[in-house]
Amino acid sequence: MSKRIGFWLGPVTFFLLYWGPSWGSMPPMAQATLAATLWVAIWWMTEAIPLAATSLLPLVLLPLTGVLSSSQTASAYGDSAVFLYLGGFILALGMEAWGLHRRIALGIIARIGGNYRTLVLGFMMATAFLSMWISNTATTLMMLPIAMGVIAHLQKSLSVDMKILPKALLLGIAYSASIGGIATPIGSPTNAILLGATRSLLQIDVTFTDWVMVGLPISVLLLFIAWWLLVKWVYPLQNRKNKEIEHTIEEEKVALGSVSKEEKRVMMVFIIVAAMWIFRGPLVAMGWTSLNDTAIGIMGALALFLIPSGAKGEKLLRWEATQKLPWGVLLLFGGGFAIAQAFQVSGLAAHVAGSLESLQGLPMLVALLLIALLVNFLTEITSNVATATLMMPILVSLGLALSWPPLPLLYTACIAASCAFMLPVATPPNAIVFGSGQVRVGDMVRAGFWLNIISTILIAALVYAMNFMQ
């Protein structure tokens, strides 16, 4: 029903706004931008048609209304943040092609998971680490069968822990997939939204290192809070050794066999790319002045198509593998960046900023809490990418209206968009573990509600503290 309503509500809203009377002092181009944005937003929120298809609407509406030319609109779909994420996706495909991600995960779990509590921690740490570099969805899909195998081996146990361990373990995987994505710019699609928005709206280049300085501390703290919440409060597990756990993990490791040449080569490419992202500043100082994070990511992606594998004539990655790339997500980025550009060019951003001046005097910490809370619970029922996209230009206007630096507002909204833990529909990781049959909606709400509240407070407080220390 919501899809059918949204299908008609989107264009009706557009035509009423575009052809209707002027809204006070709002410039005509700003009103046209608002009309186009609301059509896109309604279709995004209700998923009247596929999200990626809706993301093509700006290519029609913005030139049609005269807000942007066709070339200006299309250029947003080629923003460097889109190609940064493309490079990250291809690097992830290289890891998946040779099972390197599975080896990394089992290595982490084997070193940490000796009892029920640390088993959950091991899975969560492995999931979070992989999610820093691989899509949250792909990471969850990879970790789920490993977890289900461990659960199946332990089902013979008659201890009370086996009634709650599957819930804690699977929810831990879902939550840590989202939490890990916060740590790096390529960890979550919403992060790329912020990179593009800061470049187009604020002319600020947020580097890989800039992001990690904010995202990594929040990710690490939230990961351990989520683990503590799951194993000590919501689903209390015993803190004792279990030989069967160690035996099961060892069996999984043995099944992988020895490290292949291909895995070593992919790992080398991955390490070099990560190092260049982290130490880009010194490289620029050494004379590589045009080097940016996007170029580094694409260099790494190209290396996978150039470096030979063990098979004669074959490379580490074949182009056919790119059919698995989430092209729809890249289109979502482009649609969002086009709308953000339209906000600036049409004067809508300035108009929104003027209308928000009445909020003058509101403490910044309170504003950050409200933003985090709004985005957090809104993404429980809507696409986090769509929510982040729509919030970016509005928050830039809010910052200008209240004479605050806009970046803390953008960071808060962007990170909060990755922290929806209550419902299966909130994120793909939540939906995947719910589909296992081991977790019910009530189980997810029971843990997710408190984690939503805690993450809201943590994000707002840490972003505020980091801004204060600058």
N, C-alpha and C positions, 0 to 999 in steps of 0.2 A: 504493500500500500504506500509506504513512504517513498519508494522509487517512482511510483506512478504520479504521486502528488508533486515530487521534486521535478519530474520530467516537464510538467506543465508550468510549475511555479517559477522555474528559472527564466524561460523566455518571457513569460508574462511580466515578471518583475523588471526585466531589462527594458521592455517596450514602454511600460508605465513610467519608468524613470527617464528614459531617453527622450521620449516624445511628450512627456508630461510637463507641467509648469516648473519653472526654476525653483530651486530650493534656497531661498534667501539670497545670501551673498556668494553662494557657491558658483565658481566659474563654470560655463557650459562644458568645457572639456573635462573638468573635474567631475561633473555630474555624469558625463558619458563614461568616464573611467569607473565610477562607482556602479553604474548600471551593468557594465561588462563584468566587473569583479563579482557582483552579487549573483549573476547568472552562473559564472564559473563556480563560485562558492557553494551555491545551492546544489548544483549537480555533483560537486565533490562530496559534500556532506551526506547527500542522500544516495550517492552512487547510482543515479538515474541511468547513466551509461558508464562503461568502464572508466576508471580514473584517468588512465592514459589518454583515452579518447577525449575526455573533457579537457585535458591539458592542451589540446590542439585548438580549442575555442578562441584563445587570445589571437591566434594567427588570422582569424576571421573578424572578430569583433573590434579589435583595436584599430586596424586599418580602415574598417568599414565606418567607424565613428570619427575617424580623422585624428585620433589621439596619437598614434604612431604610424609611421609608414610600414609597408610590408617588410622592407629590408631591416628596419629598426627592430621590429617585432621578432623576425626570424633570427636576428643576431643574438637575441637573448637565449635561444635554444643552443647556441654554440658557446655559451659562457665557459670560462676556463674551469669553473667548479664542476661543470658537467663532465669534462674530460679528466679531471682529477679523479672523480668517482669511477669513470670508465676504466682508468688505469688500475685502480684498486680492485675492481671487479675481475679484471683479467689476471692480476696477480693471484687472486683467490682461486680462480679456475685452475691455474697452474699447480697450486697446492693440492686441490681436490683431485686433479687428474692422476697424481702419483701417490695419493694416500698420506701425504705429509701431515695434513691437518689431524688425521686420526692418530698418527704416531706421537705428535706433540701432545694431544689430549691424554692419551694413555700414559705417557711419560709423567705428566703432572699428577694424574690420579694415583699412579703407583707410588709416588714419593710422599703423598699426603694421606691417602685413604686407607687407614689401618683399622678404624672402627666406624660405627654408624655415623657419628657426627662428622668425622674428618672425611669419610667417604663423600658425603654431601658437599663438604667444602672443596674437596679435590675436583669433583665434577663441576662445581660452580667456578672455580678458578680456571680450569681448562676451558670451559665454555666462554668465560669472559675474555680470556686472552685471545682465543680464536676470533671472537666477535669484534675485537679491536681492528681486525684486518679483513675478515670475511663477513658477508652479510649475516644479519641476525637469523634470518630464515634458514640459510644453508647450514649455519653452525648448529642450530637446534635439530635440524633433520639428521645431521651427522651424529650428534650426541645421543639422540633418543634411542636408537637400536643398541648402543653400548650400554646405556642405563637399563633398558629392558632386559638385556642379557644378564646383567648383574642381578636384577630383581628376580629373574627366573631361577638362577642358581641358588638364591637365598630363600626362595619360597618354602623350602622344606623346614625351615626354622619355625618353631611354634612360639617364639618370643613375641611380646606385645609390640616390639619395634617393627616387625614385619607387617603390621596393620597400618602403620603410619609412615614407614620409610619410603614406600613408593610415592606417596604424596609429597613429602619433603624433597625427595630427590628430583622428581620431575618438575615441581614448581621451582626448585632451585635452578634447574637448567633454563627454564623459560625466563625467569627473572634475570639471571646473570647474562643471558644473551642480549637482553635490552640494556643492562647496566654496562656491560663491556663495550657496547657500541658508543657510549658516551666518551670514551677515553681518547679517541683519535678522530681527525676530520673525516676519514673514510669509513669509520665504524658504523655510521647510521646515515640514512638519506637526509634526515633533518639537519645534520651537521653541515652538509653541502649547501643546504638552503641558506644557512647563516653566512657561509663564505661568500656566496654570490650576492646576498643582500648587502653585506657590509661594503663590498666592492662597488656595487651599483648605486647604493643610497648614500654611503658615507665616504666613498673613495678611500677606504681603509683595506689594506691587504692583510687578512688574518692568516699567518703562516701556520705550518704544521706545529711548530714549537709553541707558538702563541696559544693554539687550541689545547695542546697537551697540558700546558701549565694550568689551565682551568679545568679541563675535562678529566684528566687522570686522577687528581686528588678526590674529586667528587665520586668518580667511578669506584675507586678502591674503598673509600669509606662506606659507600652505599652497598658494595658487595658484601663486606663483612657484617654490616648491619642486617642485611637481608638474610645472611646465613644464620646469624644469632637469633633473629626473629623466628626463622623456620624451625631450627633444631632445639632451641631452648624454651621457646614460649608457645608458638602455635602447635608444633608437632614435636614435643620433647623426646629426644632420642637418648639412649644409654651411651655413656662414654666408656666403652670397653672394647678390647681387641676382638677381632673376628677373623680367624684363619681362613674361613671360606671366602671372605672378601678378597684377601690377598691372593688366594689361589685363583679366583675367577679373573682378576685383573691380569695376573701373570699369564693365564691361558690366552687372553686376548692379545697380549704383547707377543707371545710366541707365534700366534697365528699370522701376525704381520710379517714375520721373517726378518732378515737383516736389512739394514738401510741400503737402498738401491742408489746407483749413480745418479739417477734422475732426481731422487729426493734431495741428494746433496747439492745438485746444481740449482734446483729450485730454491732451496734454502739459502744458497749463496746469493742469488739474485735478490731474494727477499731481504736479507740482512743488509746488502749494499743499498737498496732503495730506502729502507728504514733509517739507516745511518745518514744518508744524504738528506732525508727529510729533517732529521733531528739537527744536523750540523750544517744546514743550508746557510745560516748566517756567516760562519767562517769561510765557506766556499765563495759566497758573494764578496766578502772582504778580500779574498785572494784574487779577485778579478773576474769571476763568473757573474757579472752584474745582472745579466738577464735570466739567470737561473731561477725558476720558481717551482713550487710544489707540483703543479700540473705537469711540467716538463719532466720532472724526476719520475713521477708515476708512469707517464707514457714511455719513458726510456726503459723502465723495468718491464712494462708490458711487452714492448718490442723485443726485449732481450729473450723472452720466452719463445718467440717465433724464430729467433736466430740461433740460439744455442742448441747443438745437437743432443739428442737423447741416446740411449744405448742402442736402439734399433737403427739399422743402416738407412740413411737418407731421411730419418724422421727427426723432428725438432721436439723440444720440451712441450710445445703446445701447438695443436693444429687449429686452423681458422674455424673448422667445423664446430669446435668446442664453444665458440662465441655465440652459438645459437641459444645457449643457456643464459646469456646475459639478460638482466632485467631491463630491457630497452624501455619498457613502460615507465620505470622510475626515472630514467633520464629525461623522458618527455615531461614528467611531472616537474622536474627541476626547471626546464625551459619555460613552461607555462607560468610558474611562480616568478621567475626572474623577469618575464615580460610584464606581468602585472606590477611588480615592484618598480620597474622602469616607468611604466605609465603613471603610477602614483606621483613620481617626481616631475615628469614632463608636463602633466596636465594641471599641476597645482593642487591636486587632491591632498597630498601629504601636508602642504602648508596650511590648507584649510582645516584639516583634522587637527593639526598642531594648535591652531588658533582656538578651536572649539574646546580644546583640553586645558586651556589656561586656567579654567575655574578650579582645577585640581591643585593649583599652586599652594604650597605649604604642606602637602601630603608627605610624610616621611618616606624616604626612598626604600627603607627596609620593608615597610608596610606594602608599598607598591610592588616590590619584588615578590613578597609572599602572595599577594592577590594574583599576580600574573602567573606564578608557578601553580597555584591552586586551580585557577581557571583552565590553563592549558592541560594540566595533569588530568582533570576529570573530563574535560572536553574530548581528549583523545581516547577515552574509554569507549566512545561510541562513534568517533570519526577517524578518518585517516590522519596519522600524526604528521605526515608530509604536508597534507592540505592545510591542517591547522597552523603549522609553523610558517608555511608560505603566506597565509593571510595575516598572521600576526606581525611579521617583520616590518612592513611599512607603517603599520599603525603604531608600533612601539617606537620606531624612529621618530615619528611625529610627537609621541608622548614625551620622549626625552627632550626634544627641542622645546616643547611647550613648558616643561618644568625646569629647563636649564640643567638637565642631568646629562651625564655622558650616556649615549644610547647603548653602547656595547653591553653593559651589565644587564640591561633589560632584554636584549636579544639573546644573550647567553642563557638567561633564566628561562625564557620561553622555549628556546631550542632544546635545552637539556630536559626540561620538564616534559616535553613532547615524547621523550623516550622512556618515561616512567609511569606508564599506565599498566597496573598489575592486577586489576580487579576482575576483569571479564575476559572470556575467551576471544571475543571479537576485537579487543583493544589492540592487540599486536599479533603478527604471525606466530612468534614463539608461543604465546599463550594458546592460540588456536591449535597448534601442533601437539602440545602436550595434553590438551583437553581431548584431542582425538585419540589418544592412546587408550582411553577407557579407564585409566587408573585415577583420574582426577575429575571431580564433579565441580559444577559452578560454585556451589557453596564452599568447597575447599579453597577455591581460588579467591573468592570474596573474603573469606575468613582471614587469609594472610595478606591479600592484596590491599584491602582497605587501609590497614595499619601501615603498610609499606608506602602507599600513596601519600598518607599524611606525613610520615617521617621524611620521605624524599622531598616533599614540598618545602618543609622547614629547612632541611639540610641544604638544598640547592640555593634557596633564597639567602640563607645565612652565609654560606661560603662565598657565593658570588659577591655579596655585599662586603664581606671582609676582604676579599681580594681587591675589589675596587678601592676600598679605603686605604689599603696598604700601598697602592700605586702612587 
